[in-house]
Amino acid sequence: MNSYCEMVFNQINVNIHSLTAIINDVTEEELAYRPLPHKRSIQELLQHLCLICSADYYISLGYSAAKMNDFYLQHPAYTKLELKAALVEGFNQLKAVYSSFDEQKLFSLQTSYWGCTYTCFEWLLEIQSHLYHHRAELYTLLTCYRRNGLDVVLFE
């Protein structure tokens, strides 16, 4: 695997470990918490987070909006065990696919259904950023709900 990808996957792995710790710690009551009527609940946010590696990879392949809607419908994760399984499975799938990329493939352009064009490497960086963005959102929601911080290591 390209050494740059290895470094990105190391950072994604840190994120995966902290998300797993958060999932282990979150209560059923907290899962139901919805900060505003038009915003995701903590459970819905976790469902989204746990599918990012797979979903964003499919988006990078140019899957249509309809195909992506089908993907989300076919991959519900409701229990904490299902959430963790989806998170780890998506990460492992992404890592396996990228490990087969040579430099030409890594820097080839891929366009999303809404017209965003990045190289495969840029899509990997987008996936990493997307994970960190929503992990920060999750951490903030839980901190506000609990009125104190989480005992979770977020960075190495």
GIVENTA-V737764 format. One record per residue. RES is the residue in one small letter. PHI is phi in whole degrees, -180 to 180 (none if undefined). OMEGA is omega as a letter, one per 20 degrees, with the letter a starting at -180 (* if undefined). NEAR is the number of other ideal C-beta (glycine too) atoms within 10 Angstrom. Layout:
res;phi;omega;near
RES;PHI;OMEGA;NEAR
RES;PHI;OMEGA;NEAR
This chain:
res;phi;omega;near
m;none;r;13
n;-54;a;17
s;-65;r;7
y;-66;r;13
c;-64;r;18
e;-58;r;12
m;-68;r;10
v;-66;r;18
f;-65;r;19
n;-61;r;10
q;-68;r;15
i;-63;r;20
n;-61;r;13
v;-58;r;16
n;-63;a;21
i;-61;r;21
h;-64;r;14
s;-70;r;21
l;-65;r;26
t;-62;r;17
a;-64;r;15
i;-65;r;21
i;-60;r;19
n;-60;a;10
d;-88;a;14
v;-69;r;21
t;-96;r;13
e;-60;r;8
e;-62;r;9
e;-68;r;16
l;-58;a;18
a;-80;a;11
y;-62;r;17
r;-126;a;14
p;-64;r;15
l;-143;a;6
p;-56;a;5
h;-96;r;6
k;-109;r;11
r;-68;r;18
s;-74;r;15
i;-61;r;22
q;-63;r;20
e;-64;r;13
l;-64;r;21
l;-63;r;26
q;-60;r;19
h;-65;a;17
l;-58;a;26
c;-73;r;28
l;-106;a;21
i;-59;a;26
c;-57;r;27
s;-72;a;19
a;-63;a;19
d;-67;r;22
y;-64;r;20
y;-64;r;16
i;-61;a;24
s;-65;r;21
l;-82;r;15
g;92;r;12
y;-54;r;17
s;-71;r;12
a;-59;r;11
a;-64;r;9
k;-63;r;13
m;-69;r;16
n;-60;r;11
d;-62;r;12
f;-57;a;15
y;-63;r;12
l;-67;a;8
q;-84;a;7
h;-128;r;16
p;-75;r;10
a;-135;a;19
y;-110;a;11
t;-87;r;11
k;-62;r;18
l;-64;r;10
e;-65;r;15
l;-62;a;23
k;-64;r;18
a;-63;r;13
a;-64;r;21
l;-62;a;24
v;-69;r;15
e;-62;r;15
g;-63;r;23
f;-63;a;22
n;-63;r;12
q;-63;a;13
l;-61;a;20
k;-64;r;18
a;-64;a;10
v;-65;a;15
y;-68;r;22
s;-68;r;12
s;-90;a;8
f;-77;r;17
d;-87;a;9
e;-63;r;10
q;-62;r;8
k;-67;a;15
l;-60;a;18
f;-106;r;13
s;-79;a;12
l;-87;r;10
q;-132;a;17
t;-117;r;13
s;-77;a;20
y;-64;r;15
w;-97;r;7
g;98;r;6
c;-78;a;13
t;-117;r;12
y;-134;r;15
t;-74;r;15
c;-58;r;20
f;-65;r;19
e;-64;r;16
w;-63;r;23
l;-63;r;27
l;-65;r;15
e;-65;r;17
i;-63;r;24
q;-59;a;18
s;-63;a;11
h;-61;r;16
l;-61;a;25
y;-65;r;17
h;-58;a;12
h;-75;r;19
r;-64;r;20
a;-64;r;11
e;-61;r;17
l;-62;a;22
y;-59;r;17
t;-64;r;11
l;-60;a;19
l;-68;r;21
t;-64;r;12
c;-66;a;11
y;-65;a;15
r;-82;a;14
r;69;r;6
n;-157;a;9
g;-75;r;9
l;-96;r;16
d;-92;a;7
v;-133;r;16
v;-81;a;10
l;-93;a;16
f;-137;r;8
e;-73;*;9
